[in-house]
Amino acid sequence: MKTIVSVIILSLSLVSCATSKTSCDASWEAYCQAYNVNPSAPTEEEENYYLDCWAGSVEEEAALGL
């Protein structure tokens, strides 16, 4: 049951990002620029920081001009 719930949550997050791909790309690009991350080859730590700390943060909103 936990596996099914996890798959559903992951699918919804991917669909959310796919439907607003432009905003996801803009966020990732802003993060990479702010933290000098190679967008094509980020480390696992850089990806985790993006997902855990950057996405949805005040810093992200400021970088995107929201």
C-alpha positions as CSV (number, residue, x, y, z in Angstrom):
1,M,0.0,0.0,0.0
2,K,2.8,2.4,0.9
3,T,4.4,1.7,-2.5
4,I,1.2,2.6,-4.4
5,V,0.8,5.8,-2.4
6,S,4.4,6.7,-3.1
7,V,4.0,6.1,-6.8
8,I,0.9,8.2,-6.9
9,I,2.6,11.1,-5.1
10,L,5.6,10.9,-7.4
11,S,3.4,10.8,-10.5
12,L,1.4,13.8,-9.4
13,S,4.6,15.8,-8.8
14,L,5.9,14.9,-12.2
15,V,2.7,15.8,-13.9
16,S,2.6,19.1,-12.0
17,C,6.1,19.9,-13.2
18,A,5.4,18.7,-16.7
19,T,2.3,20.9,-17.0
20,S,4.2,23.9,-15.9
21,K,7.5,23.0,-17.4
22,T,8.5,26.6,-18.1
23,S,8.2,27.5,-14.4
24,C,10.1,24.3,-13.4
25,D,12.9,25.1,-15.9
26,A,13.1,28.7,-14.8
27,S,13.3,27.7,-11.2
28,W,16.1,25.2,-11.9
29,E,18.0,27.7,-14.0
30,A,17.7,30.3,-11.3
31,Y,18.9,27.9,-8.7
32,C,21.9,26.7,-10.8
33,Q,22.9,30.3,-11.5
34,A,22.6,31.4,-7.8
35,Y,24.6,28.4,-6.5
36,N,26.9,27.9,-9.5
37,V,25.6,24.4,-10.2
38,N,26.1,22.7,-13.5
39,P,22.5,22.2,-14.7
40,S,23.4,19.2,-16.8
41,A,25.4,17.3,-14.2
42,P,24.3,18.3,-10.6
43,T,25.6,16.3,-7.7
44,E,23.1,14.4,-5.5
45,E,23.6,16.9,-2.8
46,E,22.8,19.8,-5.2
47,E,19.6,18.1,-6.3
48,N,18.6,17.4,-2.8
49,Y,19.2,21.0,-1.7
50,Y,17.1,22.2,-4.7
51,L,14.2,20.0,-3.8
52,D,14.4,20.4,0.0
53,C,15.4,24.1,0.4
54,W,15.1,26.0,-2.8
55,A,11.8,24.9,-4.3
56,G,9.0,27.0,-2.8
57,S,11.4,29.2,-0.8
58,V,11.3,33.0,-0.5
59,E,14.8,33.0,-2.2
60,E,13.3,31.2,-5.2
61,E,10.4,33.6,-5.4
62,A,12.8,36.5,-5.3
63,A,15.0,35.0,-8.0
64,L,12.0,34.4,-10.2
65,G,10.6,37.9,-9.5
66,L,7.3,36.6,-8.0
